[in-house]
Amino acid sequence: MMQSLLPSNVERNIVTDPFPYFSTQSAIAPEVCAQLISEFPSLETVTQGLPTASNERFSYPARLALFNESLSPLWREFVEYHVSQAFLDQFVQLFQNQIRACYPNFEADFGRLDQLRAGVRGLDDFSNADVLLDAQICVNTPVVGVPCSVRRGHVDATNKLLFGLFYLRPETDSTSGGDLEIYRLKNKEQVYRGGFVDDRYLKVVQTIPYQANHCVIGINSIRSLHGVTVRNVTPQPRLFFNLVGEVNRPLFDTSLYALSPTWVDRTIKQSAKAVKKLARVVRSRAA
């Protein structure tokens, strides 16, 4: 049986503050993790041959991985399990109390938790599934030029119910940085710019090192703030496995917690409007 990233004893290890999640340094058997690393698909496979920039994220989705015979059998089985009904049922069983606490109307809006139907994102749709799962084989490309973060403090897409990250760092990678940080807001709540929050409004609650077999899985919400630390210049890609579970409409609204625009924001917005107006005038005169 394929090993799940959700062990049966997760429930007693779930943290609820600042949001529900669990983390572990030994997600699966070490030998299985080592095999996944040794059989990790090539950078060209994950990027699908697209040009790359420094520290850029690429995600190879389950809808492709499931049918790509160039991937190892272990990788295809690993992806397949983490987009299955069995995995969704396991997640719901372990996190059901936290789902109800975060979203009291969830079952009224989306159906009973114990009856949620799993589908594969990109293969199924919400006509035959309640939660669309994805299990992505991911890289952040090598860092060139200057150290940088691939993504700082943010929450994920508002229609995402579950998230998961599983790190697959090779032993040959000694690069510093690229760790996951879990945040809470310091004091103010009206600090969101879309899904992003500036560092000055955030307090680090936990740092999950970018190390092989480290994993974090939890519920996405307005409080599920996280980001990646600056990674040093390196020829090594950052390797990980990303879990997604989406529902058919938003679970929360970041605009309710939007940061009030500064005079700089207002000036930029006004300037953009002026440029658009001028462009319309020029086009009308040229017509």
N, C-alpha and C positions, 0 to 999 in steps of 0.2 A: 504493500500500500504506500502511495506517495506521501511523504512527510509534509504536514501542514505547517505554515508559519504561525498558526494559532494552536499552541499546546493546550491540553485539556485543563491545566491548572491556571490558566490565564486569569480567570475571574477574580481570584483572591489577590492578584497582583495589579489590577487595574487602578490607575491613579485617576482621580476625578477633578483635581485642581491643578491647572486652570481649566482643563477640559478632560474628557475621558480618553485615556490611552494606556497602553502598556508598552514597556520596552524590555529587551533582553539582550544579553551578550552572547547567548548560545541558542539561537533560534532553532536550528536543526542539527542533526548529527554532523560532527566536524568533517567526516570523510565525504559526506554528501555535499556539504558546502565547498570543500576543496575540489570536488569533481565539477561542480557548477562553475567554479572559477576557471579551472583548466579547460573547460569546454565552452567558455563564454564566446558568443558569436563575434566575428570580426567587426572592427569598427566600420568597415564598408557595408556590412550587412545591416548593422543598427542604424547607420545614417542613410541607408538605401542609396548610397553613391552620391549623395548631395554634397556640395562644397561646405566646408566647415570653417568656423571662426574660433577664436580663443574662448575656452571655457563655455562652450555652447552645449545646451542639452538636446539630445536626440532620444526618442522613445520608439522602440519597435513593438507594435501592439500585438495583442493576442490574436486578433483576426488574421494576421499574417503568420505569426509564429506557429500557430496550430497546424498550418499546412506547408510549412517550409521544411522539406526533407533534408536540407543541408544542416539544420540544427540537430544537435545530438538527441537521442531518444530521451535522455534524462531531462534535458531542457524542455522538450515538448510536453513531457508528462508533468513537469513542474508548473508550466504555464497552464496546462489543461486543468489541473486540480484547482488552481487559484481563480479560475473563472467558472467553477462548477456550482451546481445547486448545493452540493455537500459543503463547500466552503462558505457560501452565503448562510446556510443553516447554522454552521458552526459559529460564524461571527455573530449572528442574531442571538443564538443561545447564550453566548458569553457576554454580550453587550446589551441585552434587551432592557435591563433596568436603566442603564445609562441613556439608551436611545429615548426611552419614555421620559426621562428626566430632562433631557435636552429639548425634546420635541413632544410635548404632551398631546398634540393633535396628530402625531404621525400616523397612527393606525386609522384615524378617521379620514385622513387625506390619501393614504397610500395602501391601506389594507392591513390586515392582521399580521403581526410580525412573524408568527409561526406559519404563515401561508404565503410569504413573499416569494415570487418566482424569479429565478436568476436567468439572465441572458448574457450574451457576449456582446460588448459594445462594438458596433461596426458590422456585426452579423445579424443580431436580433434588433428589435425595437420595442417600444413600450406597448405595442399591441399584443405581444406575447410574453412580456416580462415586466416585472415591477422594479427590478434593480438591474441595471446593465453593468456588468463587471468587466474590468480590463486588468491584465497582468502584463506589464510592459518591461521589456529588457532595455535598460537605459544606460546611457553614457553622458558624462560631461566631458567634452573634448579637452585635450591638453591645453594648459595655460601658457600663453605666449606673451612676451613683452613685460607686463606688470602683473603682480598678484591681484586677484579679484575674487568676488563672490558671484556665484551663478545666480543667486536670488536671496535677497535679505527678507526681513520680516513681512509675512503675508498670511492670508488665509486662502484656502483653495477655492475652486469654483463653487458657487452657492448651491448648486444642485448635487453636490457630492456628499454622500452619506458617510462613506468609509474611506480611509486612506491607509496606506502602508508603505514603508520603505525597508528594504532588506539590502544590507551592504555586502559587496563581494570584492573587497580590496585584495589584490594579489600581494603575496609576500614581497615581491620585487619593488613595490611602490612605497617609497619612504617619504613622500611629499607631506609637508605639514599643511593643516587646514582641511577644509571640506567636511567639517563636522556639522551635525544637525543641532540647532538650538531650539529649545521650546521656550516660549515667552508667555508672560502675562503683561497686561497693561499696568503702568506705574500708578496712575491716578485718573487722568482724563480718559473719557470714553469717545469723545468726538474727535478721533484722530485718524480715521481711515481715509485713504485716497484710493477709491476702488477697493481692491483686496489688499492693498499694501499699507503698512504702518512704518513710519520712520523710526530708526533706532532710538532716538531720544525719548520716545514714549514707551519703550519696552524694557522689561526686566527679564533677564535670563533665569529660567526656572531649572532647566536641566540641559546639559550638553551630552549628546549621544555621539561618541567618536566614530569617525569613518573607519571602521575596522570590520574585517570579515566576520560574518555571522551575527553582526549586530542588527537588530530589527526593532521597529516601532510600528504599531498598528493602533488606530483609534477612530473616533467619531469626528467628522468635520463639522465645525460650527463657527459662529462669529468669534468665539474665544480660542479657536484652534490655531493660534499664531505660531509660526515656526519660520526658520530661515537657515541658510547655509553660511558657515564662516568662510572668510577669505582663504583661498587656496594659493599656495606659492607657485611660482613658475615651474613647470614640469612637462616632460614629454609623455607622462603617464595619463591616460584617461581615468576618470572616476567611474567606477562600475557599480550599478545597483539595479534592483528589481522593484518596480513600483506598482502598488495595488490601487485600484479605483473601483468605487461602487456608486453609480449615479442613479438618481430618481428623476421623474419627468418634469419637475418644476423646482424653483428655488426653495431652500429650507430656511434661508435668512436673507436679510437685505442690508448690505454694508452702507447704503446711502443714508440709512437712519443714524449712522455713526460717523458721518463724513466730517472731515476737518474743514473748519471755516476757511474760505479762501483768503490768502494774504493779498496785500496790495500788488505784489509781483504777479500773483496768479490772475488778479483782475486786469492788470495792465496787459499781460500776454493775451488774455481772452479778448479784450477790447481791440488790441492790435490785429489779432487774427480776423476779427469781424470786419475791421476797416480794410484789410487787405482783400478779403473776399468781395466786399462792396466795390472797391476800386476795380477789381478784376471784372466784375459784372458790367461796370460802366465802360471799361475798355472794350469788352466784347460787343456791347450794344453799339458802340460808335463804329466799330470795325465792320459790323454787319451791313 
